[in-house]
Amino acid sequence: MKCPFCGDADTQVIDSRVNDEGDSIRRRRKCVSCDKRFTTYETAELHMPQVVKQNGFREDFNCEKLRVSFTRALHKRPVPTEFIDRALDHIVQKILGLGEREISARDLGESVMHELKMMDKVAYIRFASVYRSFSDVDDFQDAIRDLDSPTHYTKRRSDD
């Protein structure tokens, strides 16, 4: 680390501490050349992949867009905000775990559908009807048939 006072590259770490949340490290440093002290902070830099839309257009991953999707699907449904936050965390962790530079919007939508399916069946059908562009009643019936496995969000989540 270069000294901000004299520009010398020879500095020593004299103290390191992890912050309360555990997501950054505070380092106290001393310049060997000018003997001045300064503080640096170290944090992990995570890059979310680009989202590749169906038309090939790429855009930055935006967690707020996902939150809006959940909020719209769950409008007037009895689902706590904490469940939405947890679902978003699961999706983000899944994406980061892939380690890819790009993710298709389709895969992202499927992840939202997976979380909604376990959270609230009505919200799942709402989202699916828009996401999959339902054109008639048969599409709704197919989606409802897809819900035959009785999994509910509150009964799941042993992986938390």
LINSULTA-V229131 format. One record per residue. N is the residue number from 1. OMEGA is omega in degrees with one decimal (* if undefined). Layout:
BEGIN
n;omega
N;OMEGA
N;OMEGA
END
This chain:
BEGIN
n;omega
1;-178.8
2;178.7
3;179.6
4;-177.8
5;-176.1
6;177.8
7;179.7
8;-177.8
9;-176.6
10;178.1
11;-179.6
12;172.8
13;-179.6
14;177.2
15;175.9
16;177.4
17;175.8
18;179.2
19;-175.2
20;-179.2
21;179.1
22;-176.5
23;173.7
24;-179.8
25;176.5
26;179.8
27;174.5
28;-175.5
29;178.2
30;178.0
31;179.7
32;-175.6
33;-175.5
34;176.4
35;178.2
36;-179.1
37;176.6
38;-176.4
39;173.4
40;178.0
41;-179.2
42;177.0
43;176.8
44;178.2
45;-178.5
46;179.1
47;175.7
48;-179.2
49;173.3
50;177.1
51;179.8
52;-179.0
53;-177.8
54;-179.8
55;178.7
56;178.2
57;179.9
58;175.9
59;178.8
60;174.4
61;-178.3
62;-178.1
63;179.3
64;176.3
65;176.9
66;179.1
67;178.2
68;178.2
69;177.8
70;-177.2
71;178.5
72;-178.9
73;-176.3
74;-178.9
75;-179.9
76;175.5
77;-176.5
78;-178.8
79;-179.7
80;178.6
81;-179.8
82;179.0
83;177.7
84;179.1
85;180.0
86;179.1
87;177.7
88;177.4
89;178.9
90;-179.8
91;-179.8
92;179.4
93;178.1
94;-180.0
95;179.1
96;179.6
97;178.3
98;179.5
99;-178.1
100;176.3
101;-179.7
102;173.2
103;-179.6
104;177.4
105;178.1
106;178.3
107;178.1
108;177.9
109;177.9
110;177.1
111;177.0
112;179.7
113;179.0
114;180.0
115;179.6
116;-179.5
117;179.9
118;-175.2
119;-174.8
120;-174.6
121;178.7
122;178.7
123;177.7
124;-179.9
125;177.6
126;-177.7
127;-178.3
128;-178.0
129;178.1
130;-175.7
131;-178.4
132;176.8
133;178.7
134;-177.9
135;178.9
136;-176.8
137;179.7
138;178.0
139;177.4
140;-179.7
141;177.4
142;179.5
143;178.8
144;175.9
145;179.2
146;-179.8
147;-173.2
148;177.4
149;-174.3
150;175.1
151;179.7
152;-173.7
153;-176.1
154;179.6
155;-178.5
156;173.1
157;172.7
158;-179.8
159;178.7
160;*
END
